[in-house]
Amino acid sequence: MFRSLSGLTTRGRCLLAAGLAAGVCAIVLNERDLLRVAVFVLALPLCVVLMASAARMTISASRSLLSERISVGEQGEVQLDLWRTGRMPAGEVLLEDGLPYTLGGRPRFVVERLPHQRAVPLRYPVQPTLRGVHQIGPLRATITDPFGLCEFERDLVAHSRLVVVPRVTTLWGLPRGASIGSGEDSDIRLHAGQGEADVVVRQYRQGDDLRKVHWPSTARRDELMVRVEERPWHGGTTVLLDHRATAHRGSGVQSSLEWAVEFAASVCLHLGKSGQHVRLVSEHGRLLADMPEGVGPSHAGSVLEALAVLQPNHERDIVLGADPGQGQELIAVLGTVGTESVHEITRHRARGTRSLAVLLDTTAWESSDGPADNDVATEETAALLRAAGWGVVVVKPGHSVAEVWAQLCRTAAPGASLIVGAP
């Protein structure tokens, strides 16, 4: 009873105090009529408290997410169903659902007359601005009586889980030469010489072993051509995502890390739809998600959910004990990378295996004056990767994922460097 009295509003407490004062005065003055008024005034808030407390227990609700997984910027919808199970009438019901600020404003509903055993549907939109796993709820109801003398709060529905995955951009095309089993670019050609077995040759690059020069092709093309050793082909592509906190700049959805996550998600799904085996790994080679060749949308969902819960890594340097691509083609999405980390990435990759890098100029992400000239450290990193035979695309803020992918597909050969937006 005393717990129920805690639901009295200021109006109810004042009425109860007035009834007590009137009762004391009636006893002192021996006024029976005043005592009747005092009893009525005292009984009114007490009866209302009992009725409202009983009505609170007869209200139920449910919450359903029309989609338990949506992407950043996409609009979703949440449905609430509210009903009354008992015959006790309920007054005004104020509903408030707990919603993180990254999903939108907190929804509030007022239901004045709640029908008996018939659900009242209520809907509100959510539009996430940040990826992650968000908790919606609890759904809290505040029940008040028609006189405004008391109100009670009650949690009707617990938390619901909503997964916000990165935005996925539709991409077109594949990097040049991606269909060749050795992982080389389109400059590699098969030649059948007279009386000799087919060999795979390409143009000579600085650092190649001169003992591998293919003289018949060199004489035919009037330029040095070298043989490419056959390697076991594992098929597929590995996408390496650098998510170290020290490697990225900016905050929220405008940070370089969020751009890198969106690019990695788009590339993984695009390559998966192309029928390739796709592996998503961290900058330390840890497997984040795996999409076997020819799988359905469930594995694509696993990639998106892995990226949805991905948090910045607090390691300073990149440490790899083996080739992160495991012999596959490699697309590395890198932030700020030091010289030692570049050597760590490149020393485990066979020189003939196709390796591409999307290098984010992160200093431009923390500049409020708009895109500037390329950072010196970024240029040095790109030069080191080119020297190791990697194809490099340097990215600045404002460039779309589709634009960068198109530039990556047009990379002429390993060792070429492209700056998005450059003539």
C-alpha positions in Angstrom: 0.0 0.0 0.0 2.8 2.4 0.9 4.6 1.5 -2.3 1.4 2.4 -4.3 1.2 5.7 -2.5 4.6 6.6 -4.0 2.7 7.0 -7.3 0.7 10.0 -6.1 1.3 13.2 -8.1 1.6 16.6 -6.6 -2.1 17.1 -7.0 -2.8 13.8 -5.3 -0.5 14.6 -2.4 -2.1 18.0 -1.9 -5.5 16.5 -1.9 -4.5 13.9 0.6 -2.9 16.6 2.8 -6.1 18.7 2.6 -8.2 15.7 3.6 -6.0 15.1 6.7 -6.1 18.8 7.6 -9.9 18.8 7.2 -10.2 15.7 9.4 -8.2 17.2 12.2 -10.2 20.4 12.1 -13.4 18.5 12.1 -12.4 16.6 15.2 -11.2 19.7 17.0 -14.3 21.7 16.1 -16.6 18.7 16.4 -18.0 19.3 12.9 -19.5 16.2 11.5 -20.2 17.7 8.1 -16.6 18.7 7.7 -15.6 15.2 8.8 -17.7 13.7 6.0 -15.9 16.0 3.5 -12.5 15.1 5.0 -13.3 11.4 4.6 -14.3 11.9 1.0 -11.3 13.9 0.2 -9.0 11.3 1.8 -10.8 8.4 0.1 -10.7 9.8 -3.4 -6.9 9.7 -4.0 -6.6 6.3 -2.1 -9.2 4.7 -4.4 -7.6 6.2 -7.5 -4.2 4.8 -6.4 -5.7 1.3 -6.0 -7.4 1.4 -9.3 -4.4 2.8 -11.2 -2.1 0.3 -9.6 -4.4 -2.6 -10.6 -4.7 -1.2 -14.2 -1.0 -1.0 -14.5 -0.7 -4.8 -14.2 -3.2 -5.4 -17.0 -1.3 -3.6 -19.7 1.1 -5.5 -22.0 3.1 -4.7 -25.1 5.4 -6.2 -27.7 8.1 -4.8 -29.9 9.0 -6.1 -33.4 11.8 -5.0 -35.7 10.7 -5.1 -39.3 14.3 -5.7 -40.1 16.9 -6.8 -37.5 19.8 -5.7 -39.8 19.9 -2.4 -41.6 22.8 -0.4 -43.1 24.0 3.0 -42.2 21.7 5.7 -43.6 19.0 3.3 -44.4 15.6 3.9 -42.8 14.1 1.1 -40.8 10.9 0.8 -38.8 9.9 -0.5 -35.3 6.4 -1.6 -34.5 4.9 -1.6 -31.0 1.7 -3.4 -30.0 -0.1 -2.3 -26.8 -3.1 -4.0 -25.3 -5.1 -4.4 -22.1 -5.8 -7.8 -20.8 -8.0 -7.1 -17.7 -11.3 -5.4 -17.4 -10.0 -2.7 -15.2 -10.2 0.6 -17.2 -6.9 2.4 -17.8 -6.4 6.1 -18.0 -3.9 7.9 -20.2 -0.9 5.8 -21.1 2.4 7.5 -22.1 4.8 5.2 -23.9 8.5 6.0 -24.3 11.0 3.6 -26.0 14.7 3.8 -25.2 16.6 4.6 -28.4 20.3 5.5 -28.8 20.9 8.9 -30.3 22.7 7.3 -33.2 19.3 5.8 -34.3 17.3 9.0 -34.1 15.1 10.8 -31.7 13.5 9.0 -28.7 9.9 8.1 -29.7 6.9 9.0 -27.4 3.3 8.0 -27.8 0.1 8.9 -25.8 -2.8 6.5 -25.8 -5.9 7.9 -24.2 -8.3 5.0 -24.4 -6.8 1.5 -24.5 -9.3 -1.0 -25.8 -9.8 -4.4 -24.1 -7.9 -7.3 -25.6 -7.3 -5.5 -28.9 -3.8 -4.4 -29.8 -3.1 -0.8 -30.7 -0.3 -0.8 -33.3 2.2 2.0 -33.1 5.2 2.5 -35.4 8.2 4.8 -35.5 11.2 5.1 -37.9 14.9 4.6 -37.1 17.7 5.9 -39.3 21.1 4.9 -38.0 24.1 7.1 -38.5 26.7 4.8 -37.1 27.4 1.1 -37.5 27.4 -1.3 -34.6 25.1 -3.5 -32.5 22.5 -1.2 -30.8 20.1 -2.0 -28.1 16.6 -0.6 -28.4 14.6 -0.4 -25.1 13.3 -0.8 -22.6 9.8 0.2 -23.5 8.5 2.2 -20.5 4.8 3.0 -19.9 3.5 5.8 -17.6 -0.1 5.2 -16.6 -2.1 8.1 -15.2 -5.7 8.4 -14.0 -8.2 10.7 -15.5 -8.0 13.1 -12.5 -4.2 13.3 -12.7 -3.9 12.3 -9.0 -1.4 9.4 -9.5 0.9 7.9 -12.1 2.8 4.7 -12.3 5.8 3.6 -14.4 6.3 0.1 -15.7 8.8 -1.5 -18.1 6.7 -3.4 -20.6 9.3 -4.8 -23.1 13.0 -5.4 -22.5 15.8 -4.7 -25.0 15.8 -5.7 -28.6 19.0 -6.1 -30.7 19.5 -4.1 -33.9 22.5 -4.7 -36.1 23.6 -1.7 -38.1 26.0 -2.8 -40.9 28.2 -0.6 -43.0 26.8 1.0 -46.1 27.4 -1.1 -49.2 28.1 0.6 -52.6 27.3 -1.2 -55.8 30.5 -1.8 -57.8 31.2 -2.8 -61.3 34.1 -4.6 -63.0 37.2 -6.5 -61.6 40.9 -5.5 -61.4 42.6 -6.1 -64.8 43.9 -9.7 -65.1 42.0 -10.9 -62.0 40.8 -14.0 -64.0 44.4 -15.2 -64.5 45.2 -18.0 -62.1 48.7 -16.8 -61.3 47.4 -13.5 -59.9 49.4 -11.5 -62.5 47.9 -8.6 -64.4 46.8 -8.5 -68.0 50.3 -7.9 -69.3 51.1 -11.6 -68.7 50.6 -13.6 -71.9 50.9 -17.2 -72.8 53.3 -17.9 -75.6 53.8 -21.2 -77.5 57.2 -21.3 -79.1 58.3 -23.8 -81.7 59.1 -27.0 -80.0 58.8 -25.7 -76.4 56.1 -25.9 -73.8 53.8 -23.0 -73.1 55.4 -20.5 -70.8 54.0 -17.5 -69.0 56.0 -14.3 -69.5 55.7 -10.7 -68.6 57.8 -7.5 -68.9 61.0 -7.2 -67.0 60.9 -5.3 -63.8 63.7 -3.9 -61.7 64.9 -6.6 -59.3 63.9 -9.6 -61.4 66.4 -12.4 -61.8 68.2 -12.1 -65.1 68.4 -15.9 -65.3 64.6 -15.9 -65.9 64.8 -13.8 -69.1 62.8 -15.4 -71.9 64.9 -14.7 -74.9 62.5 -15.8 -77.7 59.9 -13.4 -76.4 62.5 -10.7 -75.8 63.6 -10.9 -79.4 60.1 -10.9 -80.7 59.0 -7.9 -78.6 62.3 -6.0 -78.6 62.1 -5.6 -74.8 63.2 -7.8 -71.9 60.6 -10.4 -71.0 60.9 -12.8 -68.0 59.4 -16.1 -67.2 56.8 -16.4 -64.4 57.2 -19.4 -62.3 54.1 -21.5 -61.9 52.6 -21.4 -58.5 49.8 -23.4 -57.0 46.6 -21.3 -57.4 44.4 -21.2 -54.4 41.8 -19.0 -56.1 39.9 -16.0 -54.6 40.9 -12.7 -53.1 41.8 -11.7 -49.6 40.8 -8.2 -48.4 43.0 -6.9 -45.6 41.5 -4.1 -43.5 43.8 -1.9 -41.4 41.6 -0.9 -38.4 44.3 0.3 -36.0 43.2 3.4 -34.1 46.6 5.1 -34.7 46.3 4.5 -38.4 43.1 6.6 -38.9 41.9 10.2 -38.4 38.6 11.9 -38.0 35.6 11.0 -35.8 32.2 9.4 -36.3 30.9 8.6 -39.7 33.3 11.1 -41.3 36.4 9.3 -40.1 38.8 7.5 -42.4 38.1 4.2 -40.5 34.5 4.3 -41.5 35.4 5.0 -45.1 37.8 2.0 -45.0 35.1 -0.2 -43.5 32.6 0.8 -46.1 35.1 0.1 -48.9 36.0 -3.3 -47.5 32.3 -4.3 -47.2 31.5 -3.2 -50.7 34.5 -5.0 -52.2 33.8 -8.3 -50.3 30.2 -8.4 -51.4 31.1 -7.4 -55.0 33.7 -10.1 -55.3 31.5 -12.7 -53.6 28.7 -12.0 -56.1 31.3 -12.5 -58.9 31.7 -16.1 -57.7 35.1 -15.6 -56.0 36.3 -17.0 -52.7 36.7 -13.9 -50.5 38.5 -13.7 -47.1 38.4 -10.7 -44.9 41.3 -10.4 -42.5 42.6 -7.7 -40.1 46.0 -6.0 -40.4 47.5 -8.8 -38.3 46.2 -11.5 -40.5 43.3 -12.6 -38.2 40.4 -14.0 -40.1 37.3 -11.8 -39.7 35.0 -13.4 -42.2 35.1 -16.0 -44.9 32.9 -16.2 -48.0 33.5 -19.6 -49.8 33.0 -19.6 -53.6 29.4 -19.9 -54.7 27.8 -19.3 -51.3 24.4 -17.7 -50.6 23.5 -14.4 -48.9 24.0 -15.8 -45.5 27.8 -15.7 -45.8 27.5 -12.1 -47.1 25.6 -11.3 -43.9 28.4 -12.8 -41.8 30.8 -10.4 -43.5 28.6 -7.4 -42.8 28.0 -8.4 -39.2 31.7 -8.9 -38.7 32.3 -5.3 -39.9 29.4 -4.0 -37.9 31.0 -5.0 -34.6 34.6 -4.1 -35.7 36.2 -1.7 -33.2 39.5 0.2 -33.6 42.6 -1.9 -32.7 45.0 -0.3 -30.3 48.1 -1.9 -31.6 50.6 0.6 -33.0 52.4 -1.5 -35.7 51.5 -4.2 -38.1 52.9 -7.6 -37.2 52.4 -10.6 -39.6 54.0 -14.0 -39.3 53.0 -15.1 -42.8 51.4 -14.0 -46.0 48.0 -12.6 -45.1 46.6 -13.5 -48.5 47.7 -17.2 -48.2 48.7 -17.2 -51.9 45.5 -15.4 -53.0 45.3 -12.0 -54.6 45.4 -9.3 -51.9 43.6 -6.0 -51.7 44.9 -4.1 -48.6 42.9 -1.1 -47.3 45.5 0.8 -45.3 45.6 3.9 -43.1 48.8 5.5 -41.9 51.5 2.9 -42.4 55.1 3.3 -41.2 58.2 2.0 -43.0 58.5 -1.1 -40.7 54.8 -2.0 -41.2 55.2 -1.7 -45.0 58.2 -4.1 -44.9 56.2 -6.4 -42.7 53.3 -6.5 -45.2 55.4 -6.9 -48.4 58.1 -9.3 -47.2 55.6 -12.1 -46.9 54.1 -11.6 -50.3 55.6 -13.5 -53.3 56.6 -10.9 -55.9 54.6 -12.6 -58.7 51.4 -12.6 -56.7 49.0 -9.8 -57.5 48.9 -7.3 -54.6 46.9 -4.0 -54.6 46.7 -1.3 -51.9 44.2 1.4 -51.2 46.2 3.9 -49.2 44.2 6.5 -47.3 45.8 9.9 -47.0 44.6 10.2 -43.4 46.1 13.6 -42.8 43.5 15.0 -45.1 40.7 13.6 -42.9 41.8 15.7 -39.9 42.2 18.9 -42.0 39.2 21.2 -42.0 40.4 23.2 -45.0 39.5 20.5 -47.5 41.7 18.3 -49.6 45.3 19.4 -49.7 48.4 18.1 -51.4 49.5 14.6 -50.7 51.2 14.0 -47.4 54.9 13.3 -47.6 54.6 10.2 -45.5 51.8 8.9 -47.7 53.9 9.4 -50.8 56.8 7.6 -49.2 54.6 4.7 -48.2 53.2 4.5 -51.8 56.7 4.5 -53.2 57.7 1.6 -50.9 54.7 -0.4 -52.0 55.4 0.4 -55.7 59.0 -0.8 -55.3 57.7 -4.1 -53.9 55.5 -4.6 -57.0 52.2 -3.4 -55.6 49.5 -1.4 -57.4 48.6 1.6 -55.2 45.7 4.0 -55.2 45.9 7.0 -52.9 42.6 8.2 -51.5 41.5 11.5 -50.1 38.2 12.5 -48.3 35.3 13.1 -50.6 36.1 10.4 -53.1 33.4 7.7 -53.3 33.9 4.0 -52.9 32.8 3.4 -56.5 35.3 5.9 -57.9 38.2 4.4 -56.0 37.2 0.9 -57.1 37.1 2.0 -60.7 40.6 3.5 -60.4 41.8 0.2 -58.8 40.4 -1.8 -61.7 42.2 0.4 -64.1 45.6 0.0 -62.4 47.8 -0.9 -65.3 50.2 -3.3 -63.5 51.6 -4.0 -60.1 53.9 -1.1 -59.2 51.6 1.5 -60.8 50.4 4.3 -58.6 47.2 6.2 -59.0 45.8 9.2 -57.1 42.1 9.4 -57.1 40.9 12.6 -58.8 44.3 13.2 -60.4 44.4 13.8 -64.2 
